[in-house]
Amino acid sequence: MTPFYTVLAIWVGGLLLVSLLATDPHHIEPYTGRQIYFGRLLTFVTIGMIQTIIVTLGDMYLLGVNVQEPVWFILFGLLSSFVFITIVYTLVSVFGDIGKALAIVFLVLQIAGAGGTYPVDLLPEFFQSIHSFLPFTYAINLMREAVGGIVWTKVQHDAAILSTFGLVALLVGALFKARLNKYTHQLMKKSRETGLFH
């Protein structure tokens, strides 16, 4: 269960970060949407990496998990952290509070559908159909390789697909933050005026 719960802890760490830290600076006037996006992303990724090092080292040295490839276990955790933080941060940075809700929904779908606790073949049909579209699937596979012994062809496949999720999130954030923020800020302003979020 170590790969599943480690990956889960990394995603939840990202969720806690976007709840504790603002994704936009207080004074945004002199900066473009792209500058704000990447500047804040570096802060979130740095903290996420520190969280991941604590989690992976804690697995091995506090919980005593027997990991065949400890260095790769940490490195795969760092890759997963970068991708997860990028996805969660992008959702919140671009969509605001709606993005936080989307990140939580995404988490629930991944807990159920990534095959971390039960084999995919035993899952309901809906989760079997979305299994290959979930970042958790590939992050858990990478961590399993490090725990049990690495088969490099599997690692290359899983790392490539996991990295693709991160790249897509980066592109969405870089291209759409400035455009979509206008609409999400207007929506949040209207909802506050009507008392929807009070």
Secondary structure as GFF3:
##gff-version 3
##sequence-region A 1 198
A	DSSP	alpha_helix	2	20	.	.	.	ID=ss1
A	DSSP	alpha_helix	33	61	.	.	.	ID=ss2
A	DSSP	alpha_helix	70	95	.	.	.	ID=ss3
A	DSSP	alpha_helix	97	113	.	.	.	ID=ss4
A	DSSP	three_ten_helix	120	122	.	.	.	ID=ss5
A	DSSP	alpha_helix	125	130	.	.	.	ID=ss6
A	DSSP	three_ten_helix	131	133	.	.	.	ID=ss7
A	DSSP	alpha_helix	135	148	.	.	.	ID=ss8
A	DSSP	alpha_helix	152	194	.	.	.	ID=ss9
###
